[in-house]
Every structure is written in structure tokens, then in C-alpha cells.
Amino acid sequence: AELGAFVGEGAAMKARHQQAVLFHGAAGQEGAAQGHVWLHEPRVVVTNPIADDPHREMERLTAAIDELRVGVDRMLSNAKTGDSEQLQVLEAYRMFANSKGWMRRMEEDISRGLSAEAAVEKEQSAARARMSQVTDAYLRDRLHDLDDLSNRLLRILTGQGNETGAEMPPDPILIARNIGPAELLDYGRRLKGIVLEEGSVGSHAAIVARALAIPLVIHAERITTEALNGDLILVDGDQGVAHLRPDESVVNAFRDKMAMAAKAQERYASIRDKPAETVCGTRLSLLMNAGLMADLPSLEGSGAEGVGLFRTELQFLIRNHMPKRAELSELYARVMDAAQDKRVTFRTLDIGSDKVLPYMTATDEPNPALGWRAIRVGLDKPGIMRMQLQALIRAANGRPLSIMFPFVAQREEFTAARAEMDKALERERILGHKLPASLEVGAMLETPSLAFAPDSFYREVDFLSIGGNDLKQFFFAADRENELVRKRYDTLNVSFLTFLEGIVDRCNRLGTPLSFC
């Protein structure tokens, strides 16, 4: 009976993979895209659940398990001996790969008439069912390990290895449970869109997607179990939805929406070179945000007068080790070269909260957005801040330099960070490096407390930049990662605008340059 139910389940699955499905997730990066599914870790669909020769299937399973164990042992031997966390993960992998209970259950499934692939998938489904009921984070991680091993074993059995055997479509929409920033950068701008089962608006993947201007939908639950390579899919990053295998009427409506967006872009392009001036005659400066070298070619085409914020954390996030000062200096110099004579403001390392470096021990904080992050990390770990400041000074090489410290909550933090800047300048002078022709050091105003700092602080900073996302969430006490409340409060809310007006009036009175990000 159990075997019949499993086979029937397989037939139902085949029919299900031909149906249209709408996924309601969350908006990770705005934009819309039409394309075809490309599974980052493709699910192997078992097409032969029944086997006529159990003995042959046992041999296939044993050979595949042996290959899996060799691969895990190879990863373990290649792991860095100093990386205890990586070694612990791989040791857990090896423990599961050598689990006699796991092997015994699959052998029992084969003896009942299932193929080797179907036996692996059956146990994987059982593990996923247990995973959905476990609340302990450690146990969930261990079940994720077993899930990953099952995927590896299925690929060995089907001869796919780590590849899909398929060719990436010309208009790929990446589908994954989750993905790291380095892997996403490997795909680069080839991707038309991204849909993830997990993630957050502040995750590493979301940061890279925004930098590459790729529409992103997060929290699209179970899409990796529904989508197959080559399926037609529509991604709406504005609304946080994805249409898998849509019917013709949905496709036509979606194309109309994309056409309207394209016309809007044409209108923007037509006014690109006009001065940014309000109806009442106030002149504004429009600057762009960036975080990758790939963003810089857009500087000229966008009509922006410079880079108001260059995020420096991406170079730290995409590596498995701390970048060297020389590497950072070379990158920052290339950014300044690409910007030519336009101003670039470098924001120092903004980590913590939802941006944790792979090679730093994560801190378990109940409210990470309110915790150890940004300038707080920099002041507590001054070696990292000093290294980055020295790299920026060397990159400037006698050119003007603009630096901004993130998440400053009180004057004392800025004063301490500015003191580190002065120490870095003196050290570089002693070493004989060229100092910047001019230096501007500012702060991001992301906490309401800084709006009420003394006048002396506003005179001390060379400029201020309002970080709208964080300031808004702290002003309204509404977590911008929480879909239940993140859209409830508008930046144009009268209370928030009145608060901003007070900051603008104060900066005007004290002569402090101000921007809004």
C-alpha cells in the first residue's frame, strides 16, 4: 500500500509540474522580468520510481553512496585546518554520509520495489517533513545537511553530478532556496530575475541584486519543488510575486506592465540632462548609489552628478577571508578612476545586523538591527576600520576624498571615528604616501537620536546623509524586514516629513551640507 501511494504521488507530481502556479512572496528588488527557469540547485525529478531488479538497485545505491563519501572526505581534506566552523560542518556531512540508519532505510525501500533514486527521494521527503516540524535551529540545520546530501546522492545516481546537464536559457530567471553573494556575482547581469524561497530585503543576495538591478522576489515558499528548468516564469519584484507557467492572459497583462515600465524609462531618459530643480526653483544634486565596479558605467548614462554612497561591505561579504589592504586600495582607486572628476563618497564598512561576514563569528542577538553593527563594530574592532581608512587614503593618492561613517547614534561615536581617521592620515604621512588633496568626513543620520545631537556635532561633521530606510523604521518602530508592517508606513507620511523638515532647517541654519539616501 505504501509503495502504491508513493507511485501514485509520482504520477500526481508529473501532472502538477504542468500547472500554472502563483507564488506570493515579498519584494526584494523592484523591477519586472519574463524568462525561463534556471534552478541554481536543480531538483532531480524521479521518472522511474519502480525497479524490476532490486539487487541491481542495491548495487547502484551502494556505488553512489561510496562516491558520495569519497567526495565528502575530499572536501574535508581540502578544508582549511584553521577554519573550525567549516570543519564542523563537513564533519557533520561525513557523519550523515556514513549513517547506517539512513542507508538501512533506503535499502528497505528498494526491497519493497522502489528504484534507488525513488528510495533516496522518499527518505528525503520524510526528512523534509520532520524539518518542517522542528523549531530548534541546530536540529533544523542538521536536517538541511541531510537534505543537501540527498540532493548530491540523487545527482550521482542520475549522472548529473553538480551540473544540470541542461543549457542555461538566454533569459534565465534564477530559482533557489537561497544563494550567497559570491555565487550570485558569478551569474552577474546574465540573470533577468531571481526568486528565492528564503532571504530578506537586507540579505547578501538582496544587496547584490540591487547592485546589479535584477528584480528579486524572496520568501516564495516551495518554488524549488514546483519549478523545472525551462519553465516560463514572470517575476514581479515590485509586488513580490512570481507567476510560474502562466496562461496566455497573464503573460499578456504582464507584458503590458513591462511595456509601461519601458515607456517610463524612456521618459526618464528624455529629461536626464535637465537640471534637478523643484517647481519653486530649488536646485538639487542627484547622486547614484553603488557597490560594485559594474555600477560605475551607469554614472555617465544616469545623469548623476556623482556617487552619493559607495557601499564598501560587498568586497568583504563575497570572500571567505578578510580582504587585504592592497586589494581594497586597488579597488577604491579604480572606482575613483571610473568616476573621473565626479565626487564619490565611500561609506565605511557597514556590517552586523543582517550583514554578517562569513569569516567572523555571528553574534546571537534578539534585535540585530538595534545591535552590534556598523560604526559600533568599527570602534570595537578598530583594526578593521584602520585598515580600510588607510586603503582609502592610498587609493585617493593625492585626489579629493570623501568618507562617511554609518549608523552614528551620538556625537561621541563620530568623534572617536574621526580620531581614527586622523591617526590613519598621520601614519600614511610618516610612510610617505600622498595625502588627499582635500578630505570630507561625514556621518549617516539613521537614528532619531542624532537628529537631536548638539549644534557642535552639526558643525563638526563635514556633511550629513540621511539613511531613509533605517531612520524610517526606527521612527515608526516598524521592522522593515517584517512584511506585516514594512509597507504600513510611508516615507511621505506627514509626521516623518515634519521630522525631516526639522533636520533640514537645522542643517541650513548651521551650514551643514545634507543629502537623503
C-alpha positions in Angstrom: 0.0 0.0 0.0 2.9 2.3 0.9 4.6 1.6 -2.4 1.4 2.2 -4.4 0.9 5.5 -2.6 4.4 6.6 -3.4 4.0 5.7 -7.1 0.6 7.5 -7.2 2.3 10.5 -5.7 4.9 10.5 -8.5 2.1 10.5 -11.2 0.4 13.4 -9.4 3.7 15.2 -9.3 4.2 14.9 -13.0 0.7 16.4 -13.6 1.4 19.2 -11.1 4.5 20.2 -12.9 2.4 21.2 -15.9 0.0 23.6 -14.0 0.2 27.3 -13.5 1.2 28.4 -10.0 1.2 31.8 -8.4 3.8 32.4 -5.6 3.1 35.2 -3.2 6.5 36.2 -1.6 8.0 39.5 -0.7 9.6 42.3 -2.7 13.4 42.1 -2.6 14.3 44.3 -5.5 12.0 46.2 -7.7 11.5 45.5 -11.4 9.7 43.0 -13.7 11.1 40.3 -15.8 9.9 37.5 -18.1 12.1 34.5 -18.7 12.7 30.8 -18.2 13.6 28.9 -15.0 17.2 28.2 -14.2 17.5 26.2 -11.0 20.6 27.0 -9.0 20.4 23.6 -7.3 18.1 21.8 -9.7 15.8 19.2 -8.2 16.1 15.8 -9.8 12.7 14.6 -10.8 12.5 10.8 -10.4 10.9 9.4 -13.5 11.5 5.7 -12.8 10.1 5.1 -9.2 9.7 1.3 -9.8 12.6 -1.1 -10.4 12.4 -4.7 -11.7 15.8 -5.8 -10.2 16.2 -4.9 -6.5 19.7 -6.5 -6.5 20.8 -4.1 -9.3 19.3 -1.1 -7.5 21.1 -2.1 -4.3 24.4 -2.1 -6.2 23.7 1.3 -7.7 22.8 2.8 -4.3 26.0 1.3 -2.7 28.2 2.6 -5.5 26.6 6.1 -5.3 27.0 6.2 -1.5 30.6 5.2 -1.9 31.2 8.0 -4.4 29.3 10.5 -2.1 31.5 9.5 0.9 34.7 9.9 -1.1 33.5 13.4 -2.2 32.8 14.4 1.4 36.2 13.1 2.6 37.8 15.0 -0.2 36.1 18.2 0.9 37.2 17.6 4.4 40.8 17.0 3.5 40.8 20.2 1.4 39.3 22.3 4.2 41.5 24.8 5.9 42.6 23.3 9.3 42.2 26.7 11.0 38.6 27.1 10.0 36.9 25.3 12.8 33.3 26.1 11.7 33.9 24.8 8.2 35.4 21.6 9.6 32.4 21.1 12.0 30.0 21.4 9.1 31.9 18.9 7.0 32.3 16.5 9.9 28.5 16.6 10.2 28.2 15.9 6.5 30.5 12.9 6.9 28.6 11.7 9.9 25.3 11.7 7.8 27.0 10.2 4.8 28.1 7.3 6.9 24.8 6.9 8.7 23.9 3.2 8.9 20.3 4.1 9.7 19.9 6.3 6.6 21.4 3.5 4.4 19.2 0.8 6.0 16.0 2.7 5.4 16.8 3.2 1.7 17.7 -0.5 1.3 14.4 -1.4 2.9 12.6 0.9 0.3 14.4 -0.8 -2.5 13.5 -4.2 -1.2 9.9 -3.1 -1.5 10.3 -2.4 -5.2 11.5 1.2 -5.4 14.4 2.3 -7.6 17.5 3.7 -5.9 16.5 7.3 -6.9 13.0 6.8 -5.5 14.3 5.4 -2.3 16.6 8.4 -1.8 13.7 10.8 -2.6 11.3 9.0 -0.2 13.8 9.4 2.7 14.4 13.0 1.6 10.7 13.7 1.7 10.5 12.2 5.2 13.4 14.3 6.4 11.8 17.5 5.0 8.5 16.6 6.8 10.5 16.3 10.1 12.3 19.6 9.2 9.0 21.5 8.9 8.1 20.4 12.5 11.4 21.2 14.2 11.7 24.5 15.9 15.3 24.1 17.2 17.7 26.0 14.9 20.5 23.5 15.4 18.4 20.5 14.5 16.9 22.3 11.5 20.5 22.9 10.3 21.4 19.3 10.6 18.2 18.2 8.7 19.3 20.8 6.0 22.6 18.9 5.8 20.8 15.6 5.2 18.6 17.3 2.6 21.7 18.6 0.8 23.4 15.1 0.9 20.2 13.6 -0.6 20.4 16.1 -3.5 24.0 15.2 -4.1 23.2 11.5 -4.0 20.4 11.9 -6.5 22.7 13.8 -8.9 25.3 11.0 -8.6 22.6 8.3 -9.4 21.3 10.2 -12.4 24.8 11.0 -13.7 24.3 14.8 -13.4 27.0 15.4 -10.8 27.0 19.0 -9.8 25.6 20.2 -13.2 22.1 20.0 -14.5 23.0 18.7 -17.9 20.9 21.5 -19.3 22.0 24.6 -21.0 21.1 27.9 -19.4 18.4 29.7 -21.3 19.1 33.1 -22.9 16.7 34.8 -20.5 17.4 32.9 -17.2 15.3 33.5 -14.0 17.3 32.1 -11.2 15.4 29.9 -8.7 17.0 28.8 -5.5 16.3 28.1 -1.8 18.9 30.7 -1.0 22.2 31.9 -2.6 25.3 33.5 -1.4 26.6 36.8 -2.8 29.7 35.3 -4.5 27.6 32.7 -6.3 25.2 35.4 -7.4 28.1 37.6 -8.7 29.3 34.6 -10.7 26.0 34.8 -12.6 26.2 38.5 -12.9 24.0 40.5 -15.2 23.1 37.4 -17.3 20.2 36.9 -15.0 16.9 38.5 -15.8 15.4 37.9 -12.4 15.8 36.0 -9.1 13.2 34.1 -7.0 14.3 32.7 -3.6 12.4 30.6 -1.0 14.3 32.3 1.8 16.3 35.5 2.1 15.4 39.0 3.3 15.4 42.6 1.9 18.7 43.2 3.7 20.3 39.8 2.9 23.6 39.5 0.9 21.7 38.2 -2.1 19.3 41.2 -2.0 22.3 43.6 -1.7 23.9 42.2 -4.8 20.6 42.0 -6.7 20.1 45.7 -6.0 23.6 46.5 -7.1 23.0 44.6 -10.4 19.4 46.0 -10.7 18.0 42.5 -11.1 14.3 42.0 -10.0 14.1 39.8 -6.9 11.3 38.1 -5.1 12.0 36.5 -1.7 10.0 34.1 0.6 8.5 32.3 -2.4 7.8 29.1 -0.4 8.2 25.7 -2.1 9.1 27.2 -5.5 12.1 24.9 -5.9 9.9 21.9 -5.6 7.5 23.2 -8.2 9.7 24.7 -10.9 11.6 22.8 -13.5 14.4 24.1 -15.7 13.0 25.8 -18.8 9.6 26.6 -17.3 8.2 30.0 -18.3 8.1 32.4 -15.3 7.2 36.0 -14.7 8.8 37.9 -11.8 7.3 41.0 -10.3 9.8 42.5 -7.9 7.5 45.4 -7.1 4.7 43.3 -5.7 6.8 40.3 -4.6 5.0 37.7 -6.7 6.1 35.1 -9.3 3.9 33.5 -11.9 5.2 30.0 -12.8 3.9 28.5 -16.1 1.3 31.3 -16.5 -1.5 31.2 -19.0 -1.6 33.5 -22.0 -3.9 36.1 -20.4 -1.5 36.6 -17.5 1.5 36.8 -19.9 -0.2 39.4 -22.0 -1.1 41.5 -18.9 2.4 41.2 -17.6 3.9 42.3 -21.0 1.6 45.4 -20.9 3.0 46.2 -17.5 6.6 45.8 -18.7 5.9 48.0 -21.7 4.5 50.7 -19.4 7.7 50.5 -17.3 9.8 50.7 -20.5 8.0 53.9 -21.6 8.6 55.4 -18.1 12.3 54.7 -18.5 12.2 56.4 -21.9 10.6 59.5 -20.3 13.3 59.5 -17.6 16.0 59.3 -20.3 14.5 62.3 -22.1 14.8 64.5 -19.0 18.1 63.1 -17.8 20.2 66.1 -18.8 17.8 68.7 -17.4 18.7 70.3 -14.1 17.2 68.8 -11.0 15.1 71.7 -9.9 11.9 72.0 -7.9 8.8 73.9 -9.1 9.7 76.7 -6.6 13.2 76.9 -8.1 15.3 75.0 -5.5 18.3 73.3 -7.1 19.1 69.8 -6.0 22.0 67.4 -6.7 21.0 63.9 -7.8 23.7 61.3 -7.0 23.7 57.5 -7.5 24.3 54.6 -5.1 26.9 52.0 -6.0 28.6 49.0 -4.5 30.4 47.3 -7.4 32.7 48.3 -10.2 29.9 47.2 -12.6 27.8 50.1 -11.3 30.2 52.8 -12.4 29.4 52.7 -16.2 25.9 53.8 -15.2 27.2 57.1 -13.7 27.5 58.9 -17.0 24.4 57.4 -18.5 22.2 58.2 -15.5 23.0 61.9 -15.5 24.0 61.6 -11.8 26.4 64.3 -10.6 28.4 61.7 -8.6 28.2 58.7 -6.3 26.5 59.7 -3.0 27.1 56.4 -1.4 29.6 53.6 -2.4 28.9 50.5 -0.2 32.2 49.0 0.8 30.9 45.9 2.5 30.3 43.8 -0.6 34.1 43.3 -1.1 34.1 41.8 2.5 30.9 39.8 2.1 31.8 37.9 -1.1 35.1 36.5 0.3 35.8 33.6 2.6 38.6 35.7 4.2 39.4 39.2 5.2 40.5 41.2 2.1 44.0 42.7 2.1 44.6 46.4 2.4 46.3 46.5 -1.0 43.3 44.7 -2.6 40.9 47.3 -1.2 43.1 50.2 -2.1 43.3 49.0 -5.7 39.5 48.6 -5.9 38.8 52.1 -4.4 41.4 53.6 -6.8 39.6 52.0 -9.8 36.3 53.4 -8.5 37.7 56.9 -8.4 39.3 56.5 -11.8 35.9 55.4 -13.3 34.1 58.3 -11.7 36.7 60.6 -13.2 36.3 64.1 -11.7 32.9 63.3 -10.1 32.7 63.0 -6.3 32.5 59.5 -4.7 31.5 59.2 -1.1 32.7 55.9 0.4 30.7 54.6 3.3 32.9 52.6 5.7 32.2 49.0 6.5 28.5 48.5 7.4 28.3 45.0 8.8 26.3 43.4 11.5 22.5 43.2 11.8 21.6 41.3 8.6 25.1 41.5 7.0 27.4 39.0 8.8 30.9 38.3 7.3 31.4 34.6 6.5 34.7 34.6 8.4 33.5 36.3 11.6 31.6 34.6 14.4 28.0 35.7 14.2 26.5 37.1 17.4 23.2 35.8 18.5 21.2 39.0 19.1 17.4 39.2 19.6 17.3 42.5 17.7 20.2 42.7 15.3 19.1 45.9 13.6 19.4 47.5 17.0 22.6 45.7 18.0 26.3 45.4 17.3 26.6 46.8 13.8 28.3 49.4 11.5 30.3 52.0 13.4 29.8 50.1 16.7 31.7 47.2 15.2 34.3 49.5 13.7 35.0 51.2 17.0 35.1 47.9 18.9 37.3 46.3 16.2 39.5 49.3 15.3 42.0 47.2 13.3 39.4 46.7 10.5 38.5 50.4 10.5 42.1 51.5 10.4 43.0 49.1 7.6 40.0 50.4 5.5 40.8 54.0 6.1 44.4 53.5 5.1 43.3 51.8 1.9 41.0 54.8 1.1 43.8 57.3 1.7 46.2 55.3 -0.6 43.5 55.0 -3.2 43.0 58.7 -3.3 46.7 59.2 -4.0 46.5 63.0 -3.7 42.9 63.3 -5.0 40.0 64.7 -3.1 38.5 62.0 -0.7 35.0 61.8 0.8 34.3 59.3 3.6 31.1 58.6 5.6 30.6 56.6 8.8 27.4 54.6 9.0 24.9 54.3 11.8 26.2 57.1 14.1 23.9 57.4 17.0 25.7 60.0 19.1 28.4 62.7 18.7 31.0 60.7 20.7 31.0 57.9 18.2 31.7 60.2 15.3 34.4 62.0 17.3 36.1 58.6 18.0 35.9 57.6 14.4 37.2 60.9 13.2 40.2 60.4 15.6 40.9 57.1 13.9 40.8 58.9 10.6 43.4 61.4 11.9 45.6 58.6 13.1 45.5 56.9 9.7 46.4 60.2 8.0 49.4 60.7 10.2 50.5 57.1 9.7 50.3 57.4 5.9 52.2 60.7 6.1 55.0 59.1 8.0 55.1 56.2 5.5 55.5 58.8 2.7 52.2 58.2 0.9 50.4 61.1 -0.7 47.6 62.5 1.4 44.2 63.6 -0.1 44.1 67.0 -1.7 41.0 67.6 0.4 39.1 65.4 2.9 35.5 65.4 3.8 34.3 63.2 6.7 30.6 62.8 7.3 28.1 60.7 9.0 24.9 58.8 8.1 21.9 60.0 10.1 19.9 56.8 10.6 18.8 57.1 14.2 16.4 59.7 15.6 18.9 60.4 18.4 21.4 62.0 16.0 18.7 64.5 14.9 18.8 65.9 18.5 22.6 65.9 18.8 24.1 69.3 20.0 24.8 72.0 17.5 28.5 71.4 18.0 28.1 68.0 16.3 26.5 69.6 13.2 29.5 71.9 13.0 32.0 69.1 13.5 30.8 66.9 10.6 31.7 68.0 7.0 28.3 66.7 5.8 25.3 64.5 6.8 23.4 61.9 4.8 20.0 60.8 6.0 19.7 57.0 5.7 16.0 56.9 4.9 15.3 53.1 5.3 16.8 52.7 8.8 15.6 56.2 10.0 12.1 55.4 8.9 12.0 52.0 10.6 13.3 53.4 13.9 11.0 56.5 13.7 7.9 54.3 13.3 9.2 51.4 15.4 8.4 49.2 12.3 10.8 46.4 11.3 11.4 46.9 7.5 12.1 43.1 7.3 8.6 42.3 8.6 6.1 42.0 5.8 3.2 42.6 8.1 4.4 46.2 8.9 7.0 47.3 6.4 4.5 48.7 3.9 2.3 50.2 6.6 4.3 53.5 6.9 5.1 55.8 4.0 8.2 58.0 3.7 5.8 60.8 2.7 3.9 60.4 6.0 3.3 63.9 7.4 4.9 63.1 10.8 8.0 61.8 9.1 8.2 64.7 6.8 7.8 67.1 9.7 10.7 65.3 11.4 12.8 65.6 8.3 11.9 69.3 8.0 13.4 69.9 11.4 16.7 68.3 10.3 16.8 70.3 7.1 16.1 73.6 8.9 18.8 72.9 11.4 21.4 72.0 8.8 20.5 75.2 6.8 20.9 77.2 10.0 24.3 75.7 10.9 25.6 75.4 7.3 25.8 71.6 7.3 25.5 70.0 3.8 22.7 67.4 3.8 21.7 64.6 1.5 19.0 62.0 1.6 19.6 58.3 0.7 
